[in-house]
Amino acid sequence: MKALGSSIYQRLVIIVPYAWLLLFFLAPFLIVFRISLSTKALSVPPYDPSFAWTDSFSDWWDKLQTMSFDNYIWLAGDPLYMNAYIESLQIAGISTLLTLIIAYPIAYGMAQAPRTIRPTLLMLVILPFWTSFLIRVYSWMSILSTTGLLNQLLMALGIIHEPLVILNTNTAVYIGMVYSYLPFMVLPLYSALEKMDGTLIEAAQDLGCTPIGAFWRVTFPLSLPGVIAGCMLVFIPAVGEFVIPDLLGGSQTLMIGKVLWTEFYSNTDWPLASAVATILLLVLVIPIVFFQHFQAKADEKGR
C-alpha cells in the first residue's frame, strides 16, 4: 500500500505542472493560433473563424487541407513588423545586460552582508512591488521630463546649463526597463550567491589567485544558474513590454507590444494581431529551450 501511495503521489507531482501548462499555456496558444488563421470581418468578434469548435472531424480535416497562412505571409512581406521584432529583441537584450550589470553587485553585496540584515535587504528589493507598476512608470515621466526632477537637479549642480531631452527616447525606455525589472534579476542572483560556499574563495586565494581572479574563476561560474534565470526573467517579458515604451518611449520606439495593441484595438485586426503574437511566442521559446538545456547539463554535472 505504501508503494502504491508513493507511486500515485509521484504521478500527481508530475501531472500537476503538465496540467497547468496545458490549461494556461497550450490552450490559450491554440486559441490565438486558431484566430491567426481566420480572416478579418466586420462583426463581433471582428474575425471570421476558419475553424469552428462545432465542426466535425471530417470538416476539420477538409479545412486543414485548404488552410491559409495569409496573415503570416503578410507579416513576412511587411518590413514594419520585422523591424518591430528586431527592435524589441535589441531593446530587451540591452536592457537585460544593463540590469545584470547593476543587479550583480547588489545581489553580491546582499549575499555578503550579515545574516541578520539580509531579510531587510530582501524587503527593500521587493518594496517597489508594493506600488502599482503603472504609477511607478508615470513617476519616471515626471522625473525625466525637461522640467522634471533630474534636469532640475543637474542644472542646480551646474552639470548642465539647459535641460536634457530624455523622455520620449530609447534612453528613457532603458531606464524604465532596468528600474522595473531589476528585482527579477536581483532575486535569482542572490539565491545563487547566498548558497555559495565561502571557503572556495579562500582556497582559491590560498592557491595564489587574486581576488578578481577568484571572482571570475569561482564566484561567477557558480552563480551562472542565477545569471541565466535572471536574464530569462527579464528578457522574456521585456520583449513584449507595452506600457514602458508607450509612456516613456517616443514615436520612433517601435516595439512589438505597441504593434500588438495597435492591431487589436486601433485596427481591430484580430487575425493579424494573433499572427504577430504567435510568432512572438515562438521566438521566446528559443531562450526557454536554451535555459532548459543549460539546466539539464548542470544537473548532469551535479550528478
Disulfide bonds with the S-S distance in Angstrom:
none
